């Protein structure tokens, strides 16, 4: 998105990186998206190398030299392409690494998890409060519907994130138990021998054979292992 912003700005008028940086801070775009003002100069350098913008002139401001850039014809085409591409993206990604993280939580100490998640929940609440304040300021009876819905989407997403993390804390013991079962599953199955198109029956057969070997090797634990074996065979 940083590329879109720079090309859009330069398509409006030639300018330097510092002005674009100040624009981001003034409009607080870095609070809304992944745009970071510090990445402006790196992006400008790359866009110049790619022929999307060109150096128009240099201006001396005290001991500093500011490079004034203008957009090229290729840059205008790229701007159109990038905006079209952004329009086809989902507003929020459907997938998140956290959606598959909870079975791995047995790798961490419970108190450590609780502390970190609670801190994250507080940060999410602060962010939600921030956008609620901006919503009251920005959204008026004559506001555009896209503006209204933008705030609603952001606040709804933050609310769901808070609820998800709260549920994680409530079910942390169950998540860690699931993690232990996942570890047991990984130990008992050699996935390198299983093809992607093979069904779970092969995995079950490997687990059954593994349990048989464990029962023979440790007869004292046979009762527990037999219970596991029965559960697998029931599936």
PyMOL commands that set and color helices and strands:
alter all, ss='L'
color gray80, all
select helices_A, chain A and resi 2-12+17-27+29-32+37-49+73-87+97-100+102-107+110-138+145-170+172-188+191-193+200-217+219-234
alter helices_A, ss='H'
color red, helices_A
select strands_A, chain A and resi 53-61+64-71
alter strands_A, ss='S'
color yellow, strands_A
deselect
rebuild
show_as cartoon
